Amino acid sequence: MSTAKPGEKVRGSTTGRPIMALLDLLGRRWSLRILWELRQSPANFRELQSRCEGLSPSVLNTRLSELREARLLENGELGYQLSPLGVGLVEQFLPLTQWAENWARDLQSPE
């Protein structure tokens, strides 16, 4: 599977609208987890694999390559880290994270 790119056919979209390309990339197994783990601090390959318990080296390598090609990750002095684009994307997750916390509380309370 190649990296999802705006303007190219992706899962769910023959036109490759930017949002569909992003959702295709983020919908790939482990992509979101890798980004989420790197939001706190950079990590080398082994550390990142350890943070993502159960992630095989081959899948991690593939996802890192896709996320670098999408310019969401870069190699830094301390290992893999979010690029400026990656930081901007993860910042967009914060309101969704708060919504998910509220949703979880609502589901636990009786109607």
C-alpha positions, 0 to 999 in steps of 0.5 A: 500500500502506498502513502495516501496523498491528496489528489490521488485515489484512496480508500473511500475516494476516487478523487483523493480529496485531502480529508479522504487522503488523511483519513486513509492514512490515519485509518491504517493500523498503528498510524494514529498510535505512532503519532499519539506516542510521539506527541510527548517526546521523540523516540528511536525505533526500539523505544517507539516499538516498546511504547506501541506494545504488540507492533511488529517491526515490519509494520512499524517500519512501513508506518514510519515510512508512510508518515515520513513521506506524508511529512508528519514525522521526521528524524531528529537527534533523539529519533523519530519526532513529529514534524511541524505538520505532525504537531499541527495535526496532533493539536487538532486531535485535542478537541476530539480527545475531550469530546471522547472523554465526555462521550465515555462519561456519558456512556457510563452514566444511566440515562 
